[in-house]
């Protein structure tokens, strides 16, 4: 599962934890991994994954987002990853929880 590969990589390369879902007792800074789509063609799988960077201020969320993008760029060195491309990233402040967050959307090709 690409989500597990991403989580393990982020947990090894960032100083904040990553999660697959948001719950009520979260740390001040963290990343949520959300797969939004994908497909498979001739053995090569693809996935669209949103990585949401939460922090206590808009500046810190944007800063964490930059560190997430740098970490994900390094995933191209993994045997399981054929390519990774940043689709978009933007301020995505969570109005429901009233927490600052940025979202970076990536397209992964993997085996």
MODELLER restraints for C-alpha pairs under 7 A, 6 or more apart:
rsr = mdl.restraints
at = mdl.atoms
rsr.add(forms.Gaussian(group=physical.xy_distance, feature=features.Distance(at['CA:7:A'], at['CA:18:A']), mean=6.29, stdev=0.5))
rsr.add(forms.Gaussian(group=physical.xy_distance, feature=features.Distance(at['CA:10:A'], at['CA:18:A']), mean=6.97, stdev=0.5))
rsr.add(forms.Gaussian(group=physical.xy_distance, feature=features.Distance(at['CA:10:A'], at['CA:71:A']), mean=6.89, stdev=0.5))
rsr.add(forms.Gaussian(group=physical.xy_distance, feature=features.Distance(at['CA:11:A'], at['CA:17:A']), mean=5.94, stdev=0.5))
rsr.add(forms.Gaussian(group=physical.xy_distance, feature=features.Distance(at['CA:11:A'], at['CA:18:A']), mean=6.41, stdev=0.5))
rsr.add(forms.Gaussian(group=physical.xy_distance, feature=features.Distance(at['CA:13:A'], at['CA:71:A']), mean=6.41, stdev=0.5))
rsr.add(forms.Gaussian(group=physical.xy_distance, feature=features.Distance(at['CA:16:A'], at['CA:29:A']), mean=6.26, stdev=0.5))
rsr.add(forms.Gaussian(group=physical.xy_distance, feature=features.Distance(at['CA:16:A'], at['CA:30:A']), mean=5.31, stdev=0.5))
rsr.add(forms.Gaussian(group=physical.xy_distance, feature=features.Distance(at['CA:17:A'], at['CA:30:A']), mean=5.24, stdev=0.5))
rsr.add(forms.Gaussian(group=physical.xy_distance, feature=features.Distance(at['CA:17:A'], at['CA:31:A']), mean=6.46, stdev=0.5))
rsr.add(forms.Gaussian(group=physical.xy_distance, feature=features.Distance(at['CA:18:A'], at['CA:30:A']), mean=5.70, stdev=0.5))
rsr.add(forms.Gaussian(group=physical.xy_distance, feature=features.Distance(at['CA:18:A'], at['CA:31:A']), mean=4.54, stdev=0.5))
rsr.add(forms.Gaussian(group=physical.xy_distance, feature=features.Distance(at['CA:18:A'], at['CA:32:A']), mean=5.65, stdev=0.5))
rsr.add(forms.Gaussian(group=physical.xy_distance, feature=features.Distance(at['CA:19:A'], at['CA:31:A']), mean=6.28, stdev=0.5))
rsr.add(forms.Gaussian(group=physical.xy_distance, feature=features.Distance(at['CA:19:A'], at['CA:32:A']), mean=4.89, stdev=0.5))
rsr.add(forms.Gaussian(group=physical.xy_distance, feature=features.Distance(at['CA:19:A'], at['CA:33:A']), mean=6.14, stdev=0.5))
rsr.add(forms.Gaussian(group=physical.xy_distance, feature=features.Distance(at['CA:20:A'], at['CA:32:A']), mean=5.56, stdev=0.5))
rsr.add(forms.Gaussian(group=physical.xy_distance, feature=features.Distance(at['CA:20:A'], at['CA:33:A']), mean=5.06, stdev=0.5))
rsr.add(forms.Gaussian(group=physical.xy_distance, feature=features.Distance(at['CA:20:A'], at['CA:34:A']), mean=6.51, stdev=0.5))
rsr.add(forms.Gaussian(group=physical.xy_distance, feature=features.Distance(at['CA:21:A'], at['CA:32:A']), mean=6.13, stdev=0.5))
rsr.add(forms.Gaussian(group=physical.xy_distance, feature=features.Distance(at['CA:22:A'], at['CA:32:A']), mean=6.91, stdev=0.5))
rsr.add(forms.Gaussian(group=physical.xy_distance, feature=features.Distance(at['CA:28:A'], at['CA:55:A']), mean=5.68, stdev=0.5))
rsr.add(forms.Gaussian(group=physical.xy_distance, feature=features.Distance(at['CA:28:A'], at['CA:56:A']), mean=5.97, stdev=0.5))
rsr.add(forms.Gaussian(group=physical.xy_distance, feature=features.Distance(at['CA:29:A'], at['CA:54:A']), mean=5.34, stdev=0.5))
rsr.add(forms.Gaussian(group=physical.xy_distance, feature=features.Distance(at['CA:29:A'], at['CA:55:A']), mean=4.40, stdev=0.5))
rsr.add(forms.Gaussian(group=physical.xy_distance, feature=features.Distance(at['CA:29:A'], at['CA:56:A']), mean=6.89, stdev=0.5))
rsr.add(forms.Gaussian(group=physical.xy_distance, feature=features.Distance(at['CA:30:A'], at['CA:53:A']), mean=6.07, stdev=0.5))
rsr.add(forms.Gaussian(group=physical.xy_distance, feature=features.Distance(at['CA:30:A'], at['CA:54:A']), mean=5.37, stdev=0.5))
rsr.add(forms.Gaussian(group=physical.xy_distance, feature=features.Distance(at['CA:30:A'], at['CA:55:A']), mean=6.87, stdev=0.5))
rsr.add(forms.Gaussian(group=physical.xy_distance, feature=features.Distance(at['CA:31:A'], at['CA:51:A']), mean=6.44, stdev=0.5))
rsr.add(forms.Gaussian(group=physical.xy_distance, feature=features.Distance(at['CA:31:A'], at['CA:52:A']), mean=5.35, stdev=0.5))
rsr.add(forms.Gaussian(group=physical.xy_distance, feature=features.Distance(at['CA:31:A'], at['CA:53:A']), mean=4.61, stdev=0.5))
rsr.add(forms.Gaussian(group=physical.xy_distance, feature=features.Distance(at['CA:31:A'], at['CA:54:A']), mean=6.10, stdev=0.5))
rsr.add(forms.Gaussian(group=physical.xy_distance, feature=features.Distance(at['CA:32:A'], at['CA:51:A']), mean=5.72, stdev=0.5))
rsr.add(forms.Gaussian(group=physical.xy_distance, feature=features.Distance(at['CA:32:A'], at['CA:52:A']), mean=5.03, stdev=0.5))
rsr.add(forms.Gaussian(group=physical.xy_distance, feature=features.Distance(at['CA:32:A'], at['CA:53:A']), mean=6.74, stdev=0.5))
rsr.add(forms.Gaussian(group=physical.xy_distance, feature=features.Distance(at['CA:33:A'], at['CA:50:A']), mean=6.14, stdev=0.5))
rsr.add(forms.Gaussian(group=physical.xy_distance, feature=features.Distance(at['CA:33:A'], at['CA:51:A']), mean=4.92, stdev=0.5))
rsr.add(forms.Gaussian(group=physical.xy_distance, feature=features.Distance(at['CA:33:A'], at['CA:52:A']), mean=6.63, stdev=0.5))
rsr.add(forms.Gaussian(group=physical.xy_distance, feature=features.Distance(at['CA:34:A'], at['CA:49:A']), mean=5.66, stdev=0.5))
rsr.add(forms.Gaussian(group=physical.xy_distance, feature=features.Distance(at['CA:34:A'], at['CA:50:A']), mean=5.10, stdev=0.5))
rsr.add(forms.Gaussian(group=physical.xy_distance, feature=features.Distance(at['CA:34:A'], at['CA:51:A']), mean=6.34, stdev=0.5))
rsr.add(forms.Gaussian(group=physical.xy_distance, feature=features.Distance(at['CA:35:A'], at['CA:48:A']), mean=5.93, stdev=0.5))
rsr.add(forms.Gaussian(group=physical.xy_distance, feature=features.Distance(at['CA:35:A'], at['CA:49:A']), mean=4.24, stdev=0.5))
rsr.add(forms.Gaussian(group=physical.xy_distance, feature=features.Distance(at['CA:35:A'], at['CA:50:A']), mean=6.13, stdev=0.5))
rsr.add(forms.Gaussian(group=physical.xy_distance, feature=features.Distance(at['CA:36:A'], at['CA:48:A']), mean=5.55, stdev=0.5))
rsr.add(forms.Gaussian(group=physical.xy_distance, feature=features.Distance(at['CA:36:A'], at['CA:49:A']), mean=5.67, stdev=0.5))
rsr.add(forms.Gaussian(group=physical.xy_distance, feature=features.Distance(at['CA:36:A'], at['CA:50:A']), mean=6.89, stdev=0.5))
rsr.add(forms.Gaussian(group=physical.xy_distance, feature=features.Distance(at['CA:37:A'], at['CA:47:A']), mean=5.62, stdev=0.5))
rsr.add(forms.Gaussian(group=physical.xy_distance, feature=features.Distance(at['CA:37:A'], at['CA:48:A']), mean=5.06, stdev=0.5))
rsr.add(forms.Gaussian(group=physical.xy_distance, feature=features.Distance(at['CA:38:A'], at['CA:46:A']), mean=5.12, stdev=0.5))
rsr.add(forms.Gaussian(group=physical.xy_distance, feature=features.Distance(at['CA:38:A'], at['CA:47:A']), mean=3.91, stdev=0.5))
rsr.add(forms.Gaussian(group=physical.xy_distance, feature=features.Distance(at['CA:38:A'], at['CA:48:A']), mean=5.80, stdev=0.5))
rsr.add(forms.Gaussian(group=physical.xy_distance, feature=features.Distance(at['CA:39:A'], at['CA:45:A']), mean=5.84, stdev=0.5))
rsr.add(forms.Gaussian(group=physical.xy_distance, feature=features.Distance(at['CA:39:A'], at['CA:46:A']), mean=5.30, stdev=0.5))
rsr.add(forms.Gaussian(group=physical.xy_distance, feature=features.Distance(at['CA:39:A'], at['CA:47:A']), mean=6.57, stdev=0.5))
rsr.add(forms.Gaussian(group=physical.xy_distance, feature=features.Distance(at['CA:40:A'], at['CA:46:A']), mean=6.04, stdev=0.5))
rsr.add(forms.Gaussian(group=physical.xy_distance, feature=features.Distance(at['CA:43:A'], at['CA:111:A']), mean=6.92, stdev=0.5))
rsr.add(forms.Gaussian(group=physical.xy_distance, feature=features.Distance(at['CA:44:A'], at['CA:109:A']), mean=6.66, stdev=0.5))
rsr.add(forms.Gaussian(group=physical.xy_distance, feature=features.Distance(at['CA:44:A'], at['CA:110:A']), mean=6.02, stdev=0.5))
rsr.add(forms.Gaussian(group=physical.xy_distance, feature=features.Distance(at['CA:44:A'], at['CA:111:A']), mean=5.48, stdev=0.5))
rsr.add(forms.Gaussian(group=physical.xy_distance, feature=features.Distance(at['CA:45:A'], at['CA:109:A']), mean=5.63, stdev=0.5))
rsr.add(forms.Gaussian(group=physical.xy_distance, feature=features.Distance(at['CA:45:A'], at['CA:110:A']), mean=5.27, stdev=0.5))
rsr.add(forms.Gaussian(group=physical.xy_distance, feature=features.Distance(at['CA:45:A'], at['CA:111:A']), mean=5.96, stdev=0.5))
rsr.add(forms.Gaussian(group=physical.xy_distance, feature=features.Distance(at['CA:46:A'], at['CA:108:A']), mean=5.41, stdev=0.5))
rsr.add(forms.Gaussian(group=physical.xy_distance, feature=features.Distance(at['CA:46:A'], at['CA:109:A']), mean=4.40, stdev=0.5))
rsr.add(forms.Gaussian(group=physical.xy_distance, feature=features.Distance(at['CA:46:A'], at['CA:110:A']), mean=6.17, stdev=0.5))
rsr.add(forms.Gaussian(group=physical.xy_distance, feature=features.Distance(at['CA:47:A'], at['CA:107:A']), mean=5.75, stdev=0.5))
rsr.add(forms.Gaussian(group=physical.xy_distance, feature=features.Distance(at['CA:47:A'], at['CA:108:A']), mean=5.18, stdev=0.5))
rsr.add(forms.Gaussian(group=physical.xy_distance, feature=features.Distance(at['CA:47:A'], at['CA:109:A']), mean=6.67, stdev=0.5))
rsr.add(forms.Gaussian(group=physical.xy_distance, feature=features.Distance(at['CA:48:A'], at['CA:105:A']), mean=6.93, stdev=0.5))
rsr.add(forms.Gaussian(group=physical.xy_distance, feature=features.Distance(at['CA:48:A'], at['CA:106:A']), mean=5.68, stdev=0.5))
rsr.add(forms.Gaussian(group=physical.xy_distance, feature=features.Distance(at['CA:48:A'], at['CA:107:A']), mean=4.60, stdev=0.5))
rsr.add(forms.Gaussian(group=physical.xy_distance, feature=features.Distance(at['CA:48:A'], at['CA:108:A']), mean=6.37, stdev=0.5))
rsr.add(forms.Gaussian(group=physical.xy_distance, feature=features.Distance(at['CA:49:A'], at['CA:105:A']), mean=5.68, stdev=0.5))
rsr.add(forms.Gaussian(group=physical.xy_distance, feature=features.Distance(at['CA:49:A'], at['CA:106:A']), mean=5.33, stdev=0.5))
rsr.add(forms.Gaussian(group=physical.xy_distance, feature=features.Distance(at['CA:49:A'], at['CA:107:A']), mean=6.49, stdev=0.5))
rsr.add(forms.Gaussian(group=physical.xy_distance, feature=features.Distance(at['CA:50:A'], at['CA:103:A']), mean=6.41, stdev=0.5))
rsr.add(forms.Gaussian(group=physical.xy_distance, feature=features.Distance(at['CA:50:A'], at['CA:104:A']), mean=5.68, stdev=0.5))
rsr.add(forms.Gaussian(group=physical.xy_distance, feature=features.Distance(at['CA:50:A'], at['CA:105:A']), mean=4.32, stdev=0.5))
rsr.add(forms.Gaussian(group=physical.xy_distance, feature=features.Distance(at['CA:50:A'], at['CA:106:A']), mean=6.36, stdev=0.5))
rsr.add(forms.Gaussian(group=physical.xy_distance, feature=features.Distance(at['CA:51:A'], at['CA:103:A']), mean=5.61, stdev=0.5))
rsr.add(forms.Gaussian(group=physical.xy_distance, feature=features.Distance(at['CA:51:A'], at['CA:104:A']), mean=5.28, stdev=0.5))
rsr.add(forms.Gaussian(group=physical.xy_distance, feature=features.Distance(at['CA:51:A'], at['CA:105:A']), mean=6.29, stdev=0.5))
rsr.add(forms.Gaussian(group=physical.xy_distance, feature=features.Distance(at['CA:52:A'], at['CA:101:A']), mean=6.34, stdev=0.5))
rsr.add(forms.Gaussian(group=physical.xy_distance, feature=features.Distance(at['CA:52:A'], at['CA:102:A']), mean=5.66, stdev=0.5))
rsr.add(forms.Gaussian(group=physical.xy_distance, feature=features.Distance(at['CA:52:A'], at['CA:103:A']), mean=4.39, stdev=0.5))
rsr.add(forms.Gaussian(group=physical.xy_distance, feature=features.Distance(at['CA:52:A'], at['CA:104:A']), mean=6.51, stdev=0.5))
rsr.add(forms.Gaussian(group=physical.xy_distance, feature=features.Distance(at['CA:53:A'], at['CA:61:A']), mean=5.70, stdev=0.5))
rsr.add(forms.Gaussian(group=physical.xy_distance, feature=features.Distance(at['CA:53:A'], at['CA:64:A']), mean=6.06, stdev=0.5))
rsr.add(forms.Gaussian(group=physical.xy_distance, feature=features.Distance(at['CA:53:A'], at['CA:65:A']), mean=5.53, stdev=0.5))
rsr.add(forms.Gaussian(group=physical.xy_distance, feature=features.Distance(at['CA:53:A'], at['CA:101:A']), mean=5.16, stdev=0.5))
rsr.add(forms.Gaussian(group=physical.xy_distance, feature=features.Distance(at['CA:53:A'], at['CA:102:A']), mean=5.15, stdev=0.5))
rsr.add(forms.Gaussian(group=physical.xy_distance, feature=features.Distance(at['CA:53:A'], at['CA:103:A']), mean=6.21, stdev=0.5))
rsr.add(forms.Gaussian(group=physical.xy_distance, feature=features.Distance(at['CA:54:A'], at['CA:61:A']), mean=5.41, stdev=0.5))
rsr.add(forms.Gaussian(group=physical.xy_distance, feature=features.Distance(at['CA:54:A'], at['CA:99:A']), mean=6.95, stdev=0.5))
rsr.add(forms.Gaussian(group=physical.xy_distance, feature=features.Distance(at['CA:54:A'], at['CA:100:A']), mean=5.77, stdev=0.5))
rsr.add(forms.Gaussian(group=physical.xy_distance, feature=features.Distance(at['CA:54:A'], at['CA:101:A']), mean=4.29, stdev=0.5))
rsr.add(forms.Gaussian(group=physical.xy_distance, feature=features.Distance(at['CA:54:A'], at['CA:102:A']), mean=6.77, stdev=0.5))
rsr.add(forms.Gaussian(group=physical.xy_distance, feature=features.Distance(at['CA:55:A'], at['CA:61:A']), mean=4.70, stdev=0.5))
rsr.add(forms.Gaussian(group=physical.xy_distance, feature=features.Distance(at['CA:55:A'], at['CA:100:A']), mean=5.77, stdev=0.5))
rsr.add(forms.Gaussian(group=physical.xy_distance, feature=features.Distance(at['CA:55:A'], at['CA:101:A']), mean=6.31, stdev=0.5))
rsr.add(forms.Gaussian(group=physical.xy_distance, feature=features.Distance(at['CA:56:A'], at['CA:99:A']), mean=6.99, stdev=0.5))
rsr.add(forms.Gaussian(group=physical.xy_distance, feature=features.Distance(at['CA:56:A'], at['CA:100:A']), mean=6.31, stdev=0.5))
rsr.add(forms.Gaussian(group=physical.xy_distance, feature=features.Distance(at['CA:57:A'], at['CA:100:A']), mean=5.85, stdev=0.5))
rsr.add(forms.Gaussian(group=physical.xy_distance, feature=features.Distance(at['CA:58:A'], at['CA:100:A']), mean=5.41, stdev=0.5))
rsr.add(forms.Gaussian(group=physical.xy_distance, feature=features.Distance(at['CA:58:A'], at['CA:101:A']), mean=6.89, stdev=0.5))
rsr.add(forms.Gaussian(group=physical.xy_distance, feature=features.Distance(at['CA:61:A'], at['CA:100:A']), mean=6.25, stdev=0.5))
rsr.add(forms.Gaussian(group=physical.xy_distance, feature=features.Distance(at['CA:61:A'], at['CA:101:A']), mean=5.23, stdev=0.5))
rsr.add(forms.Gaussian(group=physical.xy_distance, feature=features.Distance(at['CA:61:A'], at['CA:102:A']), mean=5.78, stdev=0.5))
rsr.add(forms.Gaussian(group=physical.xy_distance, feature=features.Distance(at['CA:62:A'], at['CA:102:A']), mean=5.93, stdev=0.5))
rsr.add(forms.Gaussian(group=physical.xy_distance, feature=features.Distance(at['CA:65:A'], at['CA:102:A']), mean=6.09, stdev=0.5))
rsr.add(forms.Gaussian(group=physical.xy_distance, feature=features.Distance(at['CA:65:A'], at['CA:104:A']), mean=6.98, stdev=0.5))
rsr.add(forms.Gaussian(group=physical.xy_distance, feature=features.Distance(at['CA:75:A'], at['CA:81:A']), mean=6.87, stdev=0.5))
rsr.add(forms.Gaussian(group=physical.xy_distance, feature=features.Distance(at['CA:76:A'], at['CA:82:A']), mean=6.72, stdev=0.5))
rsr.add(forms.Gaussian(group=physical.xy_distance, feature=features.Distance(at['CA:76:A'], at['CA:83:A']), mean=5.99, stdev=0.5))
rsr.add(forms.Gaussian(group=physical.xy_distance, feature=features.Distance(at['CA:76:A'], at['CA:84:A']), mean=6.55, stdev=0.5))
rsr.add(forms.Gaussian(group=physical.xy_distance, feature=features.Distance(at['CA:80:A'], at['CA:110:A']), mean=5.53, stdev=0.5))
rsr.add(forms.Gaussian(group=physical.xy_distance, feature=features.Distance(at['CA:80:A'], at['CA:111:A']), mean=5.30, stdev=0.5))
rsr.add(forms.Gaussian(group=physical.xy_distance, feature=features.Distance(at['CA:81:A'], at['CA:109:A']), mean=6.18, stdev=0.5))
rsr.add(forms.Gaussian(group=physical.xy_distance, feature=features.Distance(at['CA:81:A'], at['CA:110:A']), mean=4.41, stdev=0.5))
rsr.add(forms.Gaussian(group=physical.xy_distance, feature=features.Distance(at['CA:81:A'], at['CA:111:A']), mean=6.58, stdev=0.5))
rsr.add(forms.Gaussian(group=physical.xy_distance, feature=features.Distance(at['CA:82:A'], at['CA:109:A']), mean=5.22, stdev=0.5))
rsr.add(forms.Gaussian(group=physical.xy_distance, feature=features.Distance(at['CA:82:A'], at['CA:110:A']), mean=5.04, stdev=0.5))
rsr.add(forms.Gaussian(group=physical.xy_distance, feature=features.Distance(at['CA:83:A'], at['CA:108:A']), mean=5.83, stdev=0.5))
rsr.add(forms.Gaussian(group=physical.xy_distance, feature=features.Distance(at['CA:83:A'], at['CA:109:A']), mean=5.07, stdev=0.5))
rsr.add(forms.Gaussian(group=physical.xy_distance, feature=features.Distance(at['CA:83:A'], at['CA:110:A']), mean=6.96, stdev=0.5))
rsr.add(forms.Gaussian(group=physical.xy_distance, feature=features.Distance(at['CA:84:A'], at['CA:106:A']), mean=6.72, stdev=0.5))
rsr.add(forms.Gaussian(group=physical.xy_distance, feature=features.Distance(at['CA:84:A'], at['CA:107:A']), mean=5.68, stdev=0.5))
rsr.add(forms.Gaussian(group=physical.xy_distance, feature=features.Distance(at['CA:84:A'], at['CA:108:A']), mean=4.55, stdev=0.5))
rsr.add(forms.Gaussian(group=physical.xy_distance, feature=features.Distance(at['CA:84:A'], at['CA:109:A']), mean=6.38, stdev=0.5))
rsr.add(forms.Gaussian(group=physical.xy_distance, feature=features.Distance(at['CA:85:A'], at['CA:106:A']), mean=5.52, stdev=0.5))
rsr.add(forms.Gaussian(group=physical.xy_distance, feature=features.Distance(at['CA:85:A'], at['CA:107:A']), mean=5.19, stdev=0.5))
rsr.add(forms.Gaussian(group=physical.xy_distance, feature=features.Distance(at['CA:85:A'], at['CA:108:A']), mean=6.60, stdev=0.5))
rsr.add(forms.Gaussian(group=physical.xy_distance, feature=features.Distance(at['CA:86:A'], at['CA:105:A']), mean=6.09, stdev=0.5))
rsr.add(forms.Gaussian(group=physical.xy_distance, feature=features.Distance(at['CA:86:A'], at['CA:106:A']), mean=4.50, stdev=0.5))
rsr.add(forms.Gaussian(group=physical.xy_distance, feature=features.Distance(at['CA:86:A'], at['CA:107:A']), mean=6.45, stdev=0.5))
rsr.add(forms.Gaussian(group=physical.xy_distance, feature=features.Distance(at['CA:87:A'], at['CA:105:A']), mean=5.36, stdev=0.5))
rsr.add(forms.Gaussian(group=physical.xy_distance, feature=features.Distance(at['CA:87:A'], at['CA:106:A']), mean=5.25, stdev=0.5))
rsr.add(forms.Gaussian(group=physical.xy_distance, feature=features.Distance(at['CA:87:A'], at['CA:107:A']), mean=6.52, stdev=0.5))
rsr.add(forms.Gaussian(group=physical.xy_distance, feature=features.Distance(at['CA:88:A'], at['CA:104:A']), mean=5.80, stdev=0.5))
rsr.add(forms.Gaussian(group=physical.xy_distance, feature=features.Distance(at['CA:88:A'], at['CA:105:A']), mean=5.34, stdev=0.5))
rsr.add(forms.Gaussian(group=physical.xy_distance, feature=features.Distance(at['CA:89:A'], at['CA:103:A']), mean=5.38, stdev=0.5))
rsr.add(forms.Gaussian(group=physical.xy_distance, feature=features.Distance(at['CA:89:A'], at['CA:104:A']), mean=4.04, stdev=0.5))
rsr.add(forms.Gaussian(group=physical.xy_distance, feature=features.Distance(at['CA:89:A'], at['CA:105:A']), mean=6.10, stdev=0.5))
rsr.add(forms.Gaussian(group=physical.xy_distance, feature=features.Distance(at['CA:90:A'], at['CA:102:A']), mean=5.65, stdev=0.5))
rsr.add(forms.Gaussian(group=physical.xy_distance, feature=features.Distance(at['CA:90:A'], at['CA:103:A']), mean=5.57, stdev=0.5))
rsr.add(forms.Gaussian(group=physical.xy_distance, feature=features.Distance(at['CA:90:A'], at['CA:104:A']), mean=6.67, stdev=0.5))
rsr.add(forms.Gaussian(group=physical.xy_distance, feature=features.Distance(at['CA:91:A'], at['CA:101:A']), mean=6.44, stdev=0.5))
rsr.add(forms.Gaussian(group=physical.xy_distance, feature=features.Distance(at['CA:91:A'], at['CA:102:A']), mean=4.50, stdev=0.5))
rsr.add(forms.Gaussian(group=physical.xy_distance, feature=features.Distance(at['CA:91:A'], at['CA:103:A']), mean=6.44, stdev=0.5))
rsr.add(forms.Gaussian(group=physical.xy_distance, feature=features.Distance(at['CA:92:A'], at['CA:101:A']), mean=5.41, stdev=0.5))
rsr.add(forms.Gaussian(group=physical.xy_distance, feature=features.Distance(at['CA:92:A'], at['CA:102:A']), mean=4.88, stdev=0.5))
rsr.add(forms.Gaussian(group=physical.xy_distance, feature=features.Distance(at['CA:92:A'], at['CA:103:A']), mean=5.84, stdev=0.5))
rsr.add(forms.Gaussian(group=physical.xy_distance, feature=features.Distance(at['CA:93:A'], at['CA:99:A']), mean=6.20, stdev=0.5))
rsr.add(forms.Gaussian(group=physical.xy_distance, feature=features.Distance(at['CA:93:A'], at['CA:100:A']), mean=4.59, stdev=0.5))
rsr.add(forms.Gaussian(group=physical.xy_distance, feature=features.Distance(at['CA:93:A'], at['CA:101:A']), mean=4.66, stdev=0.5))
rsr.add(forms.Gaussian(group=physical.xy_distance, feature=features.Distance(at['CA:93:A'], at['CA:102:A']), mean=6.56, stdev=0.5))
rsr.add(forms.Gaussian(group=physical.xy_distance, feature=features.Distance(at['CA:94:A'], at['CA:100:A']), mean=6.14, stdev=0.5))
rsr.add(forms.Gaussian(group=physical.xy_distance, feature=features.Distance(at['CA:94:A'], at['CA:101:A']), mean=6.43, stdev=0.5))
